[in-house]
Amino acid sequence: MLYTLLDDYLRTVQTRVEHEISDCTYIKYNLVVKRFKEAVANKPLKRLKQSDILAFKRHLQYTTKLSHNTLCNYLSKAKTIFTYAVDNNLIDNNPFRNITIRMEEQEINPLTNEELERIRSQSLPTERLIHA
């Protein structure tokens, strides 16, 4: 079943936390699985079609109001889950097979010296923020 695959993959990702991936990455996969379950009903994996992936994409576009690149990140993570399913012989064909994921170029506006100084002068609560 679809939801079993999603939950199993999350457990696999969770075992990799702190060794190969960050907590933040696990949280992102968790969110992708949650959104996928909102958009697509549980069904046997053999009945999963490209139209289900497109329903997931539409759900992200219109319900969550994500930016284009964030939407692409969600789709990439979902595609990874289905590639895992193909690699482990859980499904024969990847429903993402003909779906192209393209990020848009982003204009990067560097911080001014004044903005950098304001950040440097802040008392930050955690070592992680100080390091960043």
N, C-alpha and C positions, 0 to 999 in steps of 0.2 A: 504494500500500500504506500501511497505517496507520503503521507504524514510519518509513517515509520521510517522511510528513507531520510526525511528531513531531520527527524529526531536522532536517528543513528549517526548521521553526519555531524550533528551538533556535538554528540558525545565524543566522536573522533576528534573534532577540533578542540574540545575542552581538554582532552588528554595531552594536547600539544602546547597548551598555555604554559608560559614561562620557559619552555624548552626551545620551541621553534617559533611561536607566535606570541603576540602580546595579549593581555587581557582585553584591550580595546578592540583587537581584531575579532576575538571571540564574541564580544558584545555586538559587533556589526553583523556577524553571521547570525546571531540570535535574532536580531531585528529583521534580517532578510527572511529568515524562516517564518517569523511571525507575520510579516507582510504577505508572504507567499500563501500562507494558510488563510489569510483574510480574503485573498483574491481567487484562490482555486480550491474547489471542494476535494475532499479526500477521495481517492479512486485508486484502482489497481494501476501499478506503474505501466503495464502494457497498454493501458488506455490513455496514457498521457500523450497529448498532441502539442504541436506548435501553437495552436490556438490557445492553449492553457498558458503558455509562456507570454503570448501577446496579451492575454487577460491580466496577467501579473504586471506587465509593463504599463498597460492602461491604468490599472489600479494605482501604480506608483505615480504616474503622470497626473492623474486627476484627483485622487483622494488625498495624497500626501503632499502634493505641490512641491516636489523636489526639483532642484536645479537639474539641468541636463547632465552634467558630469557626475553628480551624486546618484542620479538614476542609473547612469552607466556603471558606477561602482556596485550598486545593488545587483544589477543584471550580471556583472562579472562574477560576483560571489555566488549567485544562483547557478550560473553556468558551471562553475567549479563543482557544485554539488552534483549536477547531472553528469558531468564528466567522470566523477568518482563512481557514479552508479553504472555507467558504461564500462569503466575499467574493472569493476568488480562483478561484471556480468549480471547485474540486477535488471538492466534494460538493454535492449538490442540497439536502439537508435536514440541519439541525443536529441531531444526536442529543440535544443538551441542550435542545432546543426546549421540552419540557414539564417540565423539571426545575427546581424552585424552590430557590434557595439563600438561606437566611435566617440571618443572624447572630443570636446571643443577646445580650441586654444583659449587660454585665459590670459588676460592682461594682468601683469603683476605690477602693483604699485608699491615700490619700496618705501619703507618708513623714512621720515625725515630725521635729521639729527636731533631735533627737539623731541620728537616722539620717542626715539631711542633713549634719550636721557631721562624722560619721564618714566619709562619702563625700568631703567637701571636704578632709579632712585626709590622704587617701590620696595616695601618690605613684603616678601612673598612667603606664604604659609608652608610650602612644601619644598623639599629638595628637588623634586622633579621640575617644578616651575622655575626654581632658581637656575637649574641646569639649562632649561630651555631658553 
